[in-house]
Amino acid sequence: MSPAKRILSKTRELKEKVREFREEAKKPKESITSKTSMFGIVSWAFYDLGNTIFSILIVSFYFTLWVINDDVGGSDSDYAYANAVSMALVFLTAPVIGALSDQANRRMPFLFFTTLLCVSFTALLGYEKEGWDKHTILYFSLGLFVLANYFYQAGLIFYDSTLATISTPGNRGRIGGIGIGIGYVGSLIGVIVGYALIEILGYPLQTVFQATAILFLIFAIPCFVFVKENEQDNFWSGLMVIFSFLSILIFVLLDNS
């Protein structure tokens, strides 16, 4: 085939693809509420808001500042090693936990417990017992961070897979986009909360860790309660567990403040 004929052939193929694209674009799009209500979608997306607050305040910013603080005496490499260990654990165990959830054909119970564990370890970051030297305080919290970040990352595996619960192939991309958009709001909330607690109110860095744990748990509640994998699901008992846990957490934090 001559170069001119090849060019004409490619041009015809391109025109055909453009025509198919335009015809597809004219078709009515499937409603995002075809499988669940908008309330259910927003409830699902609120979990993204909560875990983004954790990502911003703990993984990206304030825990690193706490590690390199003079009172603790750590370094950037200490944080980097801890983060690497937690990610390595996720890499090694992700196939196992994915297989377990597939075998059970459930995601929400796994998401529920990984979130509670993440929140628990996050609230304890910066903990120090009388008589501990700064190295003990540092390495204890680095260990807690490894666990908190591990369960955060493991929770993301389960959370992402719950998208299929509230969407269809025709609207999955748009619903996922709503989650991402609301997640960006979590970034803004995280920055405001961190700045207000540290710069305006003058609280120690540990306060940010505790606030993160509480906010993550609060914003996760709608997802646990209102997103159902099947009609028989009833997470009101789980909600009672969350409120009990949250009450105990707030009481302990206030008692130690």
C-alpha positions in Angstrom: 0.0 0.0 0.0 1.4 3.4 -1.0 1.9 6.1 1.7 -1.0 8.1 0.3 -3.4 5.2 0.6 -2.2 4.5 4.2 -2.9 8.1 5.1 -6.4 7.9 3.6 -7.1 4.7 5.4 -6.0 6.1 8.8 -8.0 9.2 8.1 -11.2 7.1 7.5 -10.5 5.1 10.6 -10.1 8.3 12.7 -13.4 9.7 11.3 -15.2 6.4 12.1 -13.9 6.6 15.7 -15.0 10.2 16.0 -18.4 9.3 14.7 -18.7 6.4 17.2 -17.6 8.7 20.0 -20.2 11.3 19.2 -23.0 8.7 18.9 -22.0 7.3 22.3 -21.9 10.7 23.8 -25.5 11.3 22.6 -26.8 8.3 24.5 -28.5 9.1 27.8 -26.2 8.4 30.7 -27.2 6.1 33.5 -28.3 7.9 36.6 -25.8 7.7 39.5 -28.7 6.7 41.7 -29.7 3.7 39.7 -28.4 1.3 42.4 -28.6 3.4 45.6 -29.7 6.8 46.8 -27.7 10.0 46.7 -27.7 9.8 50.5 -26.0 6.4 50.2 -23.4 7.7 47.8 -22.6 10.6 50.0 -22.4 8.3 53.1 -19.9 6.1 51.2 -17.9 9.2 50.1 -17.7 10.5 53.6 -15.3 7.6 54.5 -13.0 9.0 51.8 -13.2 12.4 53.6 -12.2 10.8 56.9 -9.3 8.8 55.6 -8.0 11.8 53.7 -7.8 13.6 57.0 -5.6 10.8 58.3 -3.5 10.8 55.2 -2.9 14.6 55.4 -2.4 15.0 59.2 -0.6 11.7 60.0 1.1 10.3 57.0 2.0 13.5 55.2 2.7 16.1 57.8 2.3 16.2 61.6 3.6 12.8 62.6 6.9 13.6 60.7 7.1 16.9 62.6 6.6 15.1 65.9 9.4 12.5 65.0 12.0 15.2 64.2 11.0 17.4 67.2 13.8 18.1 69.6 11.8 16.6 72.5 11.8 13.2 70.7 15.0 13.4 68.8 14.1 11.3 65.8 15.0 11.9 62.2 13.4 11.8 58.8 15.0 8.4 58.2 13.2 7.0 61.3 9.9 8.0 59.8 10.9 6.7 56.4 11.8 3.3 57.7 8.6 3.0 59.7 6.5 4.0 56.6 8.5 1.5 54.5 7.8 -1.3 57.0 4.1 -0.6 57.0 3.9 -0.5 53.2 5.9 -3.7 53.0 3.4 -5.4 55.3 0.6 -4.2 53.1 2.3 -5.5 50.0 2.9 -8.9 51.6 -0.5 -9.4 53.2 -2.8 -7.7 50.6 -3.3 -10.9 48.6 -4.3 -12.7 51.8 -6.7 -10.2 53.1 -8.2 -9.8 49.6 -8.7 -13.5 49.4 -10.3 -13.6 52.8 -12.8 -10.9 51.9 -13.5 -12.6 48.6 -14.1 -15.9 50.3 -16.5 -14.3 52.8 -18.0 -12.3 49.9 -18.1 -9.3 52.3 -16.1 -6.1 52.5 -17.8 -3.9 55.1 -17.0 -6.0 58.2 -13.3 -6.0 57.2 -13.4 -2.2 56.6 -15.2 -1.7 59.9 -12.5 -3.5 62.0 -9.5 -2.2 60.0 -10.8 1.4 60.6 -11.3 0.8 64.3 -7.8 -0.5 64.6 -6.3 2.3 62.6 -8.2 4.9 64.8 -7.0 3.1 68.0 -3.3 3.2 67.1 -3.6 6.7 65.8 -5.0 8.0 69.1 -2.1 6.5 71.0 0.6 8.2 68.8 2.9 10.3 71.0 2.0 8.3 74.1 4.6 8.5 76.8 4.7 6.8 80.2 6.4 8.3 83.2 10.1 7.1 83.3 10.4 6.6 79.6 13.3 8.2 77.9 12.8 9.9 74.5 14.1 7.0 72.5 11.5 4.7 74.1 8.8 7.2 73.4 10.0 7.6 69.8 10.2 3.9 68.9 7.0 3.1 70.7 5.1 5.6 68.5 7.0 4.5 65.4 5.6 1.0 66.1 2.1 2.4 66.6 2.5 4.3 63.3 3.5 1.2 61.5 0.3 -0.5 62.7 -2.0 2.6 62.1 -0.7 3.1 58.6 -1.0 -0.6 57.9 -4.6 -0.8 58.9 -5.3 2.5 57.0 -3.8 1.0 53.8 -5.6 -2.3 54.3 -8.9 -0.5 54.9 -8.4 1.3 51.5 -8.4 -2.1 49.8 -11.8 -2.9 51.3 -13.2 0.6 50.8 -12.3 0.7 47.1 -14.0 -2.6 46.5 -17.2 -1.4 48.2 -17.7 1.0 45.2 -19.3 -2.0 43.4 -21.9 -2.1 46.1 -23.3 1.3 45.3 -22.6 1.5 41.6 -23.0 -0.2 38.2 -20.4 -0.3 35.4 -22.3 2.6 33.7 -22.0 5.0 36.6 -19.0 3.7 38.6 -16.6 6.3 37.3 -18.9 9.2 38.2 -19.6 7.9 41.7 -15.9 7.3 42.2 -15.3 10.9 41.2 -17.7 12.1 43.9 -15.7 10.2 46.4 -12.5 11.7 45.2 -14.0 15.2 45.2 -15.3 14.9 48.8 -11.9 13.5 49.7 -10.3 16.8 48.7 -12.6 18.5 51.2 -11.0 16.2 53.8 -7.6 17.6 52.8 -8.9 21.2 53.5 -10.4 20.1 56.8 -7.2 18.4 57.8 -5.1 21.5 57.1 -7.5 23.8 59.0 -7.7 21.5 62.0 -3.9 21.1 62.2 -3.3 24.8 61.9 -6.0 25.7 64.4 -4.8 23.3 67.0 -1.0 24.0 66.7 -0.7 27.6 65.5 -3.8 29.3 66.9 -4.6 27.3 70.1 -1.0 26.3 70.9 -1.8 22.6 71.7 1.1 20.0 71.4 1.5 17.9 68.3 0.0 14.9 70.0 -3.4 16.7 70.1 -3.5 16.5 66.3 -3.1 12.7 66.4 -6.0 12.4 68.8 -8.2 14.8 66.8 -7.4 12.9 63.6 -8.5 9.6 65.2 -11.8 11.2 66.3 -12.5 12.9 63.0 -11.7 9.7 61.0 -14.1 7.7 63.1 -16.9 10.2 63.0 -16.7 10.6 59.2 -16.6 6.8 58.7 -19.9 6.3 60.6 -22.3 7.1 57.7 -20.5 4.6 55.5 -20.7 1.8 58.1 -24.4 2.5 58.8 -26.0 3.4 55.5 -24.0 1.5 52.9 -25.3 -2.1 52.8 -23.8 -5.0 50.8 -27.2 -6.8 50.9 -30.7 -6.1 52.2 -30.2 -8.1 55.3 -27.3 -5.9 56.6 -28.0 -4.1 59.8 -25.1 -2.0 61.1 -26.9 -0.3 63.9 -25.3 -2.7 66.3 -22.0 -1.7 64.8 -22.9 1.9 65.3 -23.4 1.2 69.0 -19.9 -0.3 69.1 -18.5 2.9 67.3 -20.2 5.3 69.7 -19.1 3.3 72.7 -15.5 3.2 71.4 -15.7 7.0 70.6 -17.0 7.8 74.1 -14.2 5.8 75.7 -11.6 7.4 73.4 -12.8 10.9 74.2 -13.0 10.2 78.0 -9.4 8.8 78.0 -8.0 11.7 76.0 -9.7 14.3 78.2 -8.6 12.4 81.4 -5.0 12.5 80.2 -5.1 16.1 79.0 
